[in-house]
Amino acid sequence: MSENGGESDAIVSEDAFAKINLALHVTGQRADGYHLLDMLVTFAEHGDRLEFSPAQSDEFALSGRFGDALGSESGTNLVLKARDLLRQAVVDAGGAAPPVRISLQKNLPIASGIGGGSADAAATVRGLLRLWNAALPENVIDQIALRLGADVPMCLVSKPLIARGIGETIVRVGDLPSFAMVLANPLQAVSTPEVFRKLATKDNTPLDIGSRRSWLAAIGSMRNDLEQPATAILPVIAEVSAMLKDSGATFVRMSGSGATCFGIFDSAAEAEAAARALHSRRPDWYFQATTTRVGEQ
């Protein structure tokens, strides 16, 4: 993150880190239809990039590999929703929230199970609070985040955590290490509501981290309850997973509701070599070597 220049030409930058569900247990369903989840979540160093600067009127610019695939209407784009909700809260609190130019470099695939839109919304909240030099109570910011989506509160944190409920109950995990990883996606969307509809059991056992002598072993004992129904809807997910295993990953799992899968490697160099090899096999797919962010002790 960086800030440059004075008040009139300030540019505030924020990273929107990819959200990786290391485990996702579906433990119930509320009366309003929302599913109750237990999730172990970490964040990749790779993600989207946003810049915020003062403007005469609101502007929004898109770039990056997946920029063309993203809508720019305020009713559907989470970045613009976040801008509008935060502006209203700042003004209601007696502050100023003048026009802003937002530039989004969209590096993450759309609707891919790694929280790209939610991470962008969270980065917008963080960035505009800085640009507008605004201070809001934590509970107000949390309410804005939850209105934007169930994944946005955890993306505001963007450090290893356990999320429960619909994602609003968050406990940081300070001792989760960084993992070398390859993210892989066939660039085919899978509908999250459809995945949940195909879930056979919705009252599964909750997350149990255990003694954590080995985080990798602990993660291996956990599950992603959405992987089987997502693969039934989009069988190519199984092919993505197999390719990661064949490339030398020590552990492979689908993230979120798919279709992105992640493979954990012994080193960053091995992950980078695997990503290059996978890209040469399927240049029309998305492969990204990355490392995950460490927790705060």
Secondary structure as the mmCIF struct_conf table of DSSP 4:
data_model
#
loop_
_struct_conf.conf_type_id
_struct_conf.id
_struct_conf.beg_label_comp_id
_struct_conf.beg_label_asym_id
_struct_conf.beg_label_seq_id
_struct_conf.end_label_comp_id
_struct_conf.end_label_asym_id
_struct_conf.end_label_seq_id
STRN STRN1 SER A 2 ASN A 4
BEND BEND1 GLY A 5 GLY A 5
BEND BEND2 GLU A 7 ASP A 9
STRN STRN2 ILE A 11 GLN A 29
TURN_TY1_P TURN_TY1_P1 ALA A 31 ASP A 32
BEND BEND3 GLY A 33 GLY A 33
HELX_LH_PP_P HELX_LH_PP_P1 TYR A 34 TYR A 34
STRN STRN3 HIS A 35 PRO A 54
BEND BEND4 GLN A 56 SER A 57
STRN STRN4 GLU A 59 SER A 63
BEND BEND5 GLY A 64 GLY A 64
TURN_TY1_P TURN_TY1_P2 ARG A 65 PHE A 66
HELX_RH_3T_P HELX_RH_3T_P1 GLY A 67 ALA A 69
BEND BEND6 LEU A 70 LEU A 70
TURN_TY1_P TURN_TY1_P3 SER A 74 THR A 76
HELX_RH_AL_P HELX_RH_AL_P1 LEU A 78 ASP A 92
TURN_TY1_P TURN_TY1_P4 ALA A 93 GLY A 94
STRN STRN5 VAL A 100 GLN A 105
BEND BEND7 LEU A 108 LEU A 108
HELX_LH_PP_P HELX_LH_PP_P2 PRO A 109 PRO A 109
TURN_TY1_P TURN_TY1_P5 ILE A 110 ALA A 111
BEND BEND8 SER A 112 ILE A 114
HELX_RH_AL_P HELX_RH_AL_P2 GLY A 116 LEU A 131
TURN_TY1_P TURN_TY1_P6 TRP A 132 ASN A 133
HELX_RH_AL_P HELX_RH_AL_P3 GLU A 138 LEU A 148
TURN_TY1_P TURN_TY1_P7 ALA A 150 ASP A 151
HELX_RH_AL_P HELX_RH_AL_P4 VAL A 152 VAL A 157
BEND BEND9 LYS A 159 PRO A 160
STRN STRN6 LEU A 161 GLY A 165
TURN_TY1_P TURN_TY1_P8 ILE A 166 GLU A 168
STRN STRN7 THR A 169 ARG A 172
TURN_TY1_P TURN_TY1_P9 GLY A 174 ASP A 175
HELX_LH_PP_P HELX_LH_PP_P3 LEU A 176 SER A 178
STRN STRN8 ALA A 180 ASN A 185
BEND BEND10 LEU A 187 LEU A 187
HELX_RH_AL_P HELX_RH_AL_P5 THR A 192 ARG A 197
TURN_TY1_P TURN_TY1_P10 LYS A 198 LYS A 198
BEND BEND11 ALA A 200 ALA A 200
BEND BEND12 LYS A 202 ASP A 203
HELX_LH_PP_P HELX_LH_PP_P4 ASN A 204 LEU A 207
TURN_TY1_P TURN_TY1_P11 GLY A 210 SER A 211
BEND BEND13 ARG A 213 SER A 214
HELX_RH_AL_P HELX_RH_AL_P6 TRP A 215 GLY A 220
TURN_TY1_P TURN_TY1_P12 SER A 221 SER A 221
BEND BEND14 MET A 222 MET A 222
STRN STRN9 ASN A 224 ASN A 224
TURN_TY1_P TURN_TY1_P13 ASP A 225 LEU A 226
HELX_RH_AL_P HELX_RH_AL_P7 GLU A 227 ILE A 233
TURN_TY1_P TURN_TY1_P14 PRO A 235 PRO A 235
HELX_RH_AL_P HELX_RH_AL_P8 VAL A 236 ASP A 246
TURN_TY1_P TURN_TY1_P15 SER A 247 GLY A 248
BEND BEND15 THR A 250 THR A 250
STRN STRN10 PHE A 251 MET A 254
TURN_TY1_P TURN_TY1_P16 GLY A 256 SER A 257
BEND BEND16 GLY A 258 ALA A 259
STRN STRN11 CYS A 261 PHE A 265
BEND BEND17 ASP A 266 SER A 267
HELX_RH_AL_P HELX_RH_AL_P9 ALA A 268 ARG A 281
TURN_TY1_P TURN_TY1_P17 PRO A 283 ASP A 284
BEND BEND18 TRP A 285 TRP A 285
STRN STRN12 TYR A 286 THR A 291
STRN STRN13 THR A 292 THR A 292
HELX_LH_PP_P HELX_LH_PP_P5 ARG A 293 GLY A 295
#
